[in-house]
Amino acid sequence: MGRIFEVRKATMFARWDRMAKQFTRIGKEIVIAVKAGGPDVSTNAALRRCFQNARSVGMPKDRVEAAIKRAQGKEMVNYEEILYEGYAPHGVALLVETATDNHVRTVANVKSHFNKGGGALGNSGSVSFQFKKMGVFKLKPEGLNTEELEFELIDFGLEELGESADDEGNAVLVLRCAFTDFGKLQKALEDKGITPISAELEWIPSTTVPVTDAQAEDVSKLIEKLEQDDDVSKVFHNMG
């Protein structure tokens, strides 16, 4: 009984840590979006994306409002978005998105994670050519005809429509479009009265690197260390 309790407690703390990380990431994204396009969600597509993602992870409304106020305050923190590129062990390419107020600290930390994890931080352009930046929307499938939806959204930039599962094992529809068509597809969904579970910009690998279970564990350990860094927003890989 004690062992079961410990496992449940560890799982609960892991979930809280993940949630706290998500809140921090979205808070920074809100600040960046407001600074770039203002606080009016009706005219700021990036801010609407942040709001959708905040709802999807259960971020409290007061934390969202606090992030908006921070972005408009006189002592606003200026976050800089920087993409780092490198290789994990076994030739797996990594892209590390960061949002930082101190790039000297961030690059030192990211480089340290790569070195300790058996990888190597590369130069700009050394890895990103193996990926394509795309808009990724996740929708609840209930009440949607996927064939009709695909046909209707092709003119608004839809390139791929497939199915996946969320962390709880529930089915979700996944829509992908080119980075430049993100706003167009986002508006098309809004006009159809469809609210995405989440709306993200992601780096999708053009090809993948096959790895064994043991090799995948080595890569996953490095990714986990990177994701635990406060300045790191997301990590993308081409591990098959």
Steps between C-alpha positions, in 0.01 A plus 500: 500500500785737589671430167181577307464828690856599417447428131179702496669787681790499254256500209308789653814708554613428142163621373527818710853564375385457140204732557719765663738482203210540257366801691844666495543436127157635409550801730814592308321446168221735611755770588669460160167500314370812679825685443492416129131545424327668794254371761189483278434132436267582207789645298790297640506146358805406706322603820193296403729200458639560849149518646403172332807327636448648846150350508625165376737461798263648757699817559303719746345816358675719758841374383410581140387850599816549708715413198316757289550767767869414523533545126352849524685607813782752512736238641411242237748218455616481140511136399700406193408188306812308395521168318795274581602209279706194575532125507411257774682166527460256208465773236156623607440866408355734763345845475469686829263797517570744781351822635755685711585832658869405515636327191849462652357289782277303265764403245736394781231281656390347169858423402562340839191277461618385158853427621391310811243306299753377244386737227642810335358849453527610136493824305192670362376307197688181584183310587191705412521407129386154603172639636205699371328758720126440494182606672344213694141510622345229718121463503246286679357266234146492642246642257752549218495330161870466421454462123283811475731693732807410297331604175379832647837596651729421208448850359611644836838329506423157644773257393442198725213365709546194717416344832701470819444463874550738790680422827184335634460276196207694354475529122579840346509633145831652396506766228825630351570797278800699383632752752396785269140371487457472878289816537285416198416150625446628854242753372330236284449281806368797699257589219370142511448525877772244576717567804825297490622313805836653421666699222878485476790573270715189480809376318407182311791279386525428128658161573559303818801319646428140607624417850492202734321513834830554681600780262157662534548502878833686460335763280196530727721570801659797321160629386367473855795702636445769237127517568565547871696820430291809582605677180406211270152510348494189278734235364449333163682192367514271197525175692308223326 
